[in-house]
Amino acid sequence: MYFLGGDRGQVINAGGPQSLDEVLLREGSILQPRSPAPLGMRGLTMMRLLAAINGLLNVGGGKAPAAHSAYVVAMLRGSYTDDTGESQRFLLVDGLGVGYGGRDHADGIDAVYFVAQENYPVEFLETSYPVRLKSYGIAEDSGGPGRHRGGTGIVREYEILADDANLSIRIDSVRNPPWGVHGGMNGGSGYAVVNPGTPQERKLVPLSDGNRLLKGDILRIVTGGGGGFGHPYDRAAEDVLEDVLGGFVSRESAERDYGVVIAHGKVDAEATQRRRANRPAAKTFHRMEYVDVVS
């Protein structure tokens, strides 16, 4: 990680990692459990490990990216009535993108699904499964504020057309959102809710199975973002304005977190200068608050 992150000219598959001679793991740890310990959620373990390594590099004086969210997997299974009146079974596994951490030279990557970079089009889902996508877009304010903003997560809203379905959902970094670094603030957390804004609204446990859904239910999944890199007050005001106009950052967050006042679609330069004169103090990491050590 240090080798690849420290030299931007390196290509990941160019053989650099082959220079590693040995990897030592502690037996009985989450990375090398003792049999017959159950194994699962390898994706979450891998994503947490990568963030931990990046954190160590930053403590050691490096400039690794801020922490990232772990991609979300939703598995919907059940039955529906086809055009002939016959009952059919289905299994929908949807991988949802999240935000990656801000970098020392650029913002974090928005709405990305790790290695495969998958982004199933709305039409693919609607023609293949008994669901209708009501909305699909960027989750505003999910990217951690910073000189380089954390990448944003997404909002994906499904209308259930199946007669009966069960949902398995996997959302990580909810209680402990991805940390920001070098003055950057933490990214947002994800969540899943059924029938939002109605008397039947219910929030789902982020890591859960057996969530029953019926025809006509609305399932909204919001994924988390990455942490910010560098103090938010050091971000160019025009970049903050662009994020606000693009739906990545709210006006409230622009003023509260970035110290940028926006009025009538433009930066209020005088008000922004006054607000940024009171620069909040920062420490190495941020997770709900500024700290020097993340545990």
HUVENBEL-V817656 format. One record per pair of residues at least 4 apart in sequence whose C-alpha atoms are under 8 Angstrom apart, sorted by sequence separation. I is the first residue (numbers start at 0). J is the second residue. D is the distance in Angstrom with one decimal. If there is no record, write none. Layout:
{{I	J	D} {I	J	D}}
//
This chain:
{{0	4	5.8} {1	5	5.7} {2	6	6.5} {3	7	7.1} {9	13	7.2} {11	15	7.1} {14	18	7.7} {24	28	7.7} {26	30	8.0} {27	31	5.8} {28	32	5.3} {32	36	6.1} {40	44	6.5} {41	45	6.1} {42	46	6.2} {43	47	6.1} {44	48	6.1} {45	49	6.3} {46	50	6.4} {47	51	6.2} {48	52	6.2} {49	53	6.3} {50	54	6.2} {51	55	6.3} {52	56	6.3} {53	57	6.3} {54	58	6.3} {55	59	6.2} {56	60	6.5} {57	61	4.6} {80	84	5.5} {81	85	5.5} {101	105	6.5} {102	106	5.8} {112	116	4.8} {119	123	6.4} {120	124	6.9} {121	125	6.3} {122	126	6.0} {123	127	6.1} {124	128	5.6} {125	129	6.8} {144	148	5.2} {145	149	7.1} {172	176	4.7} {179	183	4.5} {180	184	6.9} {195	199	7.8} {196	200	6.3} {203	207	7.6} {212	216	6.4} {227	231	7.9} {229	233	7.3} {230	234	7.5} {234	238	6.9} {235	239	6.6} {236	240	6.2} {237	241	6.2} {238	242	6.3} {239	243	6.3} {240	244	6.2} {241	245	6.0} {242	246	6.2} {243	247	5.9} {248	252	6.4} {249	253	6.2} {250	254	6.4} {251	255	6.0} {252	256	5.3} {253	257	5.0} {254	258	4.5} {255	259	7.8} {261	265	5.5} {262	266	6.3} {267	271	6.0} {268	272	6.1} {269	273	6.3} {270	274	6.2} {271	275	6.0} {272	276	6.2} {273	277	7.5} {274	278	7.9} {285	289	4.3} {286	290	7.6} {11	16	7.9} {25	30	7.7} {26	31	5.2} {27	32	4.5} {56	61	5.1} {57	62	5.5} {80	85	5.4} {81	86	6.4} {101	106	4.6} {102	107	6.1} {111	116	6.0} {112	117	5.8} {119	124	7.2} {125	130	5.8} {143	148	5.8} {144	149	6.5} {172	177	6.5} {179	184	4.3} {194	199	6.1} {195	200	5.0} {234	239	7.1} {242	247	5.0} {243	248	4.7} {248	253	6.6} {252	257	7.0} {253	258	6.3} {254	259	4.7} {261	266	4.5} {262	267	6.2} {266	271	7.5} {284	289	5.7} {285	290	5.9} {3	9	6.2} {9	15	7.8} {24	30	6.9} {25	31	6.5} {26	32	6.1} {27	33	5.2} {56	62	7.0} {57	63	5.9} {80	86	4.5} {81	87	6.7} {100	106	7.5} {101	107	3.9} {111	117	7.7} {112	118	7.4} {124	130	7.1} {125	131	5.6} {142	148	6.2} {143	149	4.6} {178	184	6.6} {179	185	4.4} {193	199	7.8} {194	200	4.7} {195	201	7.4} {242	248	5.4} {243	249	5.5} {253	259	5.3} {254	260	5.1} {260	266	6.0} {261	267	5.5} {283	289	7.2} {284	290	5.3} {3	10	7.7} {24	31	6.4} {26	33	6.7} {56	63	6.2} {79	86	5.6} {80	87	6.1} {100	107	4.7} {101	108	7.6} {111	118	8.0} {124	131	7.7} {125	132	7.2} {142	149	4.3} {143	150	7.4} {178	185	4.3} {179	186	7.1} {193	200	5.6} {194	201	6.9} {203	210	7.6} {243	250	6.2} {253	260	6.8} {254	261	7.6} {259	266	7.1} {260	267	5.5} {282	289	5.3} {283	290	6.3} {284	291	5.7} {286	293	7.8} {3	11	6.8} {78	86	6.4} {79	87	5.4} {99	107	5.0} {100	108	7.2} {142	150	4.9} {177	185	5.4} {178	186	6.6} {192	200	7.0} {193	201	5.3} {253	261	7.7} {259	267	7.7} {260	268	7.6} {281	289	5.9} {282	290	5.5} {283	291	5.0} {284	292	6.9} {54	63	7.4} {78	87	5.3} {79	88	6.6} {98	107	6.8} {99	108	5.2} {141	150	7.7} {142	151	4.4} {176	185	6.4} {177	186	5.3} {192	201	5.7} {193	202	6.3} {239	248	7.6} {282	291	5.7} {283	292	7.6} {284	293	6.9} {53	63	5.3} {78	88	4.3} {79	89	7.7} {98	108	6.0} {99	109	6.6} {141	151	5.1} {142	152	7.2} {176	186	6.1} {177	187	7.5} {192	202	4.3} {193	203	7.5} {243	253	7.4} {250	260	7.7} {260	270	6.1} {53	64	6.4} {54	65	7.4} {77	88	5.7} {78	89	6.0} {98	109	4.9} {121	132	6.5} {140	151	7.4} {141	152	6.0} {176	187	6.2} {191	202	6.1} {192	203	5.7} {250	261	6.7} {259	270	7.8} {260	271	5.2} {3	15	7.6} {53	65	7.1} {54	66	7.6} {76	88	7.6} {77	89	5.7} {97	109	6.8} {98	110	5.3} {99	111	7.7} {139	151	7.3} {176	188	5.6} {190	202	7.8} {191	203	5.6} {259	271	4.9} {2	15	7.7} {53	66	7.3} {76	89	5.6} {77	90	6.9} {97	110	4.6} {98	111	6.5} {138	151	6.3} {190	203	7.5} {191	204	7.7} {240	253	7.9} {258	271	6.1} {30	44	7.9} {76	90	4.4} {96	110	4.5} {97	111	5.4} {137	151	6.7} {138	152	5.3} {174	188	7.7} {191	205	6.9} {239	253	6.6} {29	44	8.0} {50	65	7.5} {51	66	8.0} {75	90	5.9} {76	91	6.2} {95	110	7.9} {96	111	4.3} {97	112	6.5} {137	152	6.1} {138	153	4.6} {173	188	4.9} {190	205	6.3} {259	274	7.4} {50	66	5.1} {74	90	7.2} {75	91	5.0} {95	111	7.8} {96	112	4.2} {137	153	4.4} {138	154	5.4} {172	188	6.3} {173	189	6.2} {258	274	5.6} {259	275	7.6} {50	67	6.7} {74	91	5.6} {75	92	6.4} {95	112	6.2} {96	113	7.6} {136	153	5.6} {137	154	6.0} {172	189	7.7} {173	190	7.6} {258	275	5.3} {73	91	8.0} {74	92	4.4} {94	112	7.0} {135	153	7.2} {136	154	5.4} {171	189	7.6} {239	257	7.6} {73	92	5.8} {74	93	6.3} {135	154	5.5} {136	155	6.8} {170	189	6.5} {72	92	7.0} {73	93	5.2} {134	154	7.3} {135	155	4.6} {170	190	7.0} {239	259	7.3} {244	264	7.6} {46	67	7.8} {72	93	5.8} {73	94	6.5} {96	117	8.0} {134	155	5.8} {135	156	6.5} {240	261	7.2} {46	68	7.7} {47	69	7.7} {72	94	4.6} {73	95	7.8} {96	118	7.6} {133	155	7.8} {134	156	5.1} {194	216	6.0} {195	217	7.3} {46	69	5.8} {71	94	5.8} {72	95	6.2} {94	117	7.4} {95	118	7.6} {132	155	7.4} {133	156	5.3} {134	157	7.5} {193	216	6.9} {194	217	4.8} {195	218	7.8} {234	257	7.3} {236	259	6.1} {70	94	7.0} {71	95	5.0} {94	118	7.9} {132	156	5.8} {133	157	5.7} {193	217	5.6} {194	218	6.2} {195	219	7.3} {232	256	7.7} {240	264	7.9} {70	95	6.0} {71	96	6.7} {132	157	4.6} {133	158	6.5} {193	218	4.6} {194	219	7.7} {231	256	6.6} {232	257	5.0} {240	265	7.1} {43	69	6.1} {70	96	5.5} {71	97	7.4} {131	157	5.6} {132	158	6.2} {192	218	6.0} {193	219	6.3} {231	257	4.9} {232	258	6.1} {240	266	6.7} {42	69	7.7} {70	97	5.6} {110	137	7.4} {130	157	6.2} {131	158	5.0} {191	218	7.2} {192	219	5.4} {231	258	7.9} {69	97	6.8} {130	158	5.6} {131	159	6.7} {191	219	5.7} {192	220	6.6} {68	97	6.0} {130	159	4.9} {131	160	7.1} {191	220	4.4} {237	266	7.2} {67	97	8.0} {68	98	6.0} {129	159	6.7} {130	160	5.1} {190	220	6.0} {191	221	6.2} {236	266	7.1} {67	98	6.3} {68	99	6.4} {129	160	4.9} {130	161	7.0} {189	220	7.5} {190	221	5.3} {67	99	4.4} {129	161	5.2} {173	205	7.6} {189	221	5.0} {190	222	6.5} {66	99	7.0} {67	100	4.9} {189	222	4.1} {65	99	7.8} {66	100	5.0} {145	179	7.8} {171	205	7.1} {188	222	6.7} {189	223	4.4} {65	100	4.3} {148	183	7.9} {170	205	5.0} {171	206	7.5} {188	223	4.4} {64	100	5.4} {65	101	5.5} {143	179	6.7} {147	183	7.9} {169	205	5.9} {170	206	5.9} {187	223	5.1} {188	224	6.8} {64	101	5.6} {65	102	6.7} {91	128	7.0} {145	182	7.0} {146	183	7.0} {149	186	6.5} {168	205	6.4} {169	206	4.7} {186	223	6.8} {187	224	5.2} {64	102	4.5} {145	183	4.3} {168	206	5.8} {169	207	6.8} {186	224	4.8} {187	225	7.2} {63	102	6.8} {64	103	6.8} {89	128	7.3} {144	183	5.9} {145	184	6.2} {167	206	7.8} {168	207	5.6} {186	225	4.7} {62	102	7.7} {63	103	7.3} {107	147	7.2} {109	149	7.9} {110	150	7.1} {143	183	6.9} {144	184	5.3} {167	207	5.8} {168	208	6.4} {185	225	7.1} {186	226	4.3} {62	103	6.1} {70	111	7.9} {106	147	4.5} {107	148	6.2} {108	149	7.3} {109	150	4.2} {110	151	5.9} {143	184	5.2} {144	185	7.3} {167	208	4.1} {185	226	4.4} {186	227	6.9} {70	112	5.8} {101	143	8.0} {105	147	5.6} {106	148	4.9} {107	149	4.6} {108	150	4.6} {109	151	4.7} {110	152	5.1} {143	185	4.9} {144	186	7.5} {166	208	6.0} {167	209	6.3} {184	226	5.9} {185	227	6.3} {70	113	6.8} {98	141	7.8} {100	143	8.0} {104	147	7.4} {105	148	8.0} {106	149	5.9} {107	150	4.1} {108	151	7.4} {109	152	6.4} {110	153	6.0} {142	185	7.9} {143	186	3.8} {165	208	7.6} {166	209	5.9} {167	210	6.7} {183	226	6.7} {184	227	5.2} {232	275	6.6} {98	142	6.6} {101	145	7.6} {103	147	7.2} {106	150	6.6} {107	151	7.9} {142	186	5.0} {143	187	6.6} {165	209	5.4} {166	210	4.9} {183	227	4.2} {184	228	7.5} {102	147	6.5} {141	186	5.7} {142	187	6.2} {165	210	5.3} {166	211	6.4} {182	227	7.9} {183	228	4.4} {101	147	5.3} {141	187	4.3} {165	211	4.6} {166	212	7.2} {179	225	7.8} {180	226	7.2} {182	228	6.6} {183	229	4.6} {184	230	7.9} {232	278	7.1} {101	148	5.4} {140	187	7.1} {141	188	7.1} {164	211	5.8} {165	212	5.9} {176	223	7.9} {177	224	7.5} {178	225	7.6} {179	226	4.1} {180	227	6.5} {181	228	6.0} {182	229	4.6} {183	230	5.0} {184	231	7.8} {100	148	7.8} {101	149	4.4} {163	211	7.5} {164	212	5.1} {177	225	5.9} {178	226	5.1} {179	227	4.7} {180	228	5.2} {181	229	4.8} {182	230	4.1} {183	231	6.2} {100	149	4.8} {101	150	6.6} {163	212	6.2} {164	213	6.3} {177	226	5.4} {178	227	7.7} {179	228	6.0} {180	229	6.4} {181	230	6.7} {182	231	7.2} {79	129	6.9} {99	149	6.2} {100	150	6.0} {163	213	5.0} {98	149	6.7} {99	150	4.8} {162	213	6.0} {163	214	6.5} {172	223	7.7} {230	281	7.6} {0	52	7.6} {98	150	4.0} {99	151	7.4} {161	213	6.9} {162	214	5.1} {170	222	7.5} {0	53	7.8} {97	150	7.6} {98	151	4.3} {159	212	7.4} {160	213	8.0} {161	214	5.3} {97	151	6.4} {98	152	4.8} {159	213	6.7} {160	214	5.0} {1	56	7.1} {97	152	4.2} {159	214	5.2} {160	215	6.2} {96	152	6.4} {97	153	6.5} {158	214	8.0} {159	215	5.3} {96	153	6.7} {158	215	6.1} {159	216	5.4} {95	153	7.7} {158	216	5.9} {159	217	6.3} {4	63	6.6} {158	217	4.6} {159	218	7.5} {157	217	5.6} {158	218	6.4} {156	217	6.8} {157	218	5.1} {156	218	5.6} {157	219	6.4} {156	219	4.3} {155	219	5.9} {156	220	6.3} {154	219	7.1} {155	220	5.3} {154	220	5.9} {155	221	6.5} {154	221	4.5} {153	221	5.7} {154	222	6.7} {152	221	7.1} {153	222	5.4} {152	222	4.8} {153	223	7.5} {152	223	4.9} {151	223	7.0} {152	224	4.8} {151	224	4.5} {150	224	5.5} {151	225	6.6} {149	224	6.5} {150	225	5.1} {149	225	4.5} {150	226	7.5} {100	177	8.0} {149	226	4.7} {101	179	8.0} {148	226	7.4} {149	227	4.4} {100	179	7.6} {148	227	4.8} {149	228	7.1} {147	227	6.0} {148	228	6.6} {79	160	7.5} {80	161	7.4} {142	223	7.7} {143	224	6.8} {145	226	7.9} {146	227	7.1} {147	228	5.2} {79	161	4.5} {80	162	7.1} {141	223	5.9} {142	224	4.6} {143	225	5.9} {144	226	7.2} {145	227	4.3} {146	228	5.9} {147	229	6.4} {78	161	6.0} {79	162	5.0} {138	221	6.8} {141	224	4.8} {142	225	5.4} {143	226	4.4} {144	227	5.0} {145	228	5.1} {146	229	4.7} {148	231	7.9} {65	149	7.7} {77	161	7.2} {78	162	6.0} {79	163	7.0} {138	222	7.4} {141	225	7.6} {142	226	6.4} {143	227	4.4} {144	228	7.8} {145	229	5.1} {146	230	5.3} {147	231	7.7} {77	162	7.8} {78	163	5.7} {142	227	7.1} {145	230	5.0} {146	231	4.7} {77	163	5.6} {78	164	6.5} {144	230	7.9} {145	231	3.8} {146	232	6.9} {77	164	4.1} {144	231	5.5} {145	232	7.4} {146	233	5.1} {147	234	6.8} {76	164	5.4} {77	165	6.2} {145	233	7.6} {146	234	4.2} {75	164	6.5} {76	165	5.4} {145	234	6.7} {146	235	7.7} {75	165	5.7} {76	166	6.6} {75	166	4.6} {74	166	5.7} {75	167	6.4} {73	166	7.0} {74	167	5.0} {73	167	5.8} {74	168	6.4} {73	168	4.6} {72	168	6.1} {73	169	6.4} {151	247	7.2} {71	168	7.7} {72	169	5.4} {71	169	5.7} {72	170	7.4} {71	170	5.4} {182	281	5.2} {70	170	7.7} {71	171	7.6} {181	281	7.7} {182	282	6.1} {184	284	7.6} {185	285	5.6} {69	170	7.5} {181	282	6.8} {182	283	6.3} {183	284	7.3} {184	285	5.1} {185	286	5.2} {69	171	6.1} {181	283	4.9} {182	284	6.7} {183	285	6.7} {184	286	6.8} {185	287	6.8} {68	171	7.2} {69	172	7.3} {180	283	5.6} {181	284	6.3} {182	285	7.2} {184	287	7.9} {68	172	6.4} {180	284	4.5} {142	247	7.7} {179	284	5.5} {180	285	6.3} {141	247	7.9} {178	284	6.4} {179	285	5.0} {139	246	6.0} {140	247	6.0} {178	285	5.4} {179	286	6.8} {182	289	8.0} {68	176	7.6} {139	247	4.7} {140	248	4.8} {178	286	5.0} {68	177	6.1} {137	246	7.3} {138	247	7.0} {139	248	5.5} {140	249	6.3} {177	286	7.1} {67	177	5.5} {137	247	6.7} {139	249	6.6} {176	286	6.7} {66	177	4.8} {67	178	7.8} {175	286	7.3} {65	177	7.6} {66	178	5.3} {140	252	7.2} {144	256	6.5} {145	257	7.7} {65	178	6.4} {66	179	6.5} {144	257	7.0} {65	179	5.3} {65	180	5.6} {109	224	7.8} {64	180	8.0} {107	225	6.7} {67	186	7.8} {107	227	7.7} {106	227	7.9} {106	228	7.9} {57	180	7.9} {100	224	7.7} {101	225	6.7} {97	222	5.6} {98	223	6.3} {99	224	6.3} {100	225	4.1} {101	226	6.1} {102	227	7.9} {103	228	6.5} {96	222	7.2} {97	223	5.6} {98	224	3.8} {99	225	4.3} {100	226	4.8} {101	227	4.8} {102	228	5.8} {103	229	7.7} {95	222	7.4} {97	224	5.7} {98	225	4.7} {99	226	7.3} {100	227	6.1} {101	228	4.8} {43	171	7.1} {97	225	7.7} {100	228	7.4} {71	222	6.9} {70	222	7.9} {69	223	8.0} {68	223	5.7} {68	224	5.8} {67	224	6.6} {68	225	5.8} {67	225	4.3} {66	225	5.9} {67	226	6.4} {65	225	6.9} {66	226	5.4} {65	226	5.2} {65	227	6.2} {65	228	6.0} {64	228	7.1}}
//
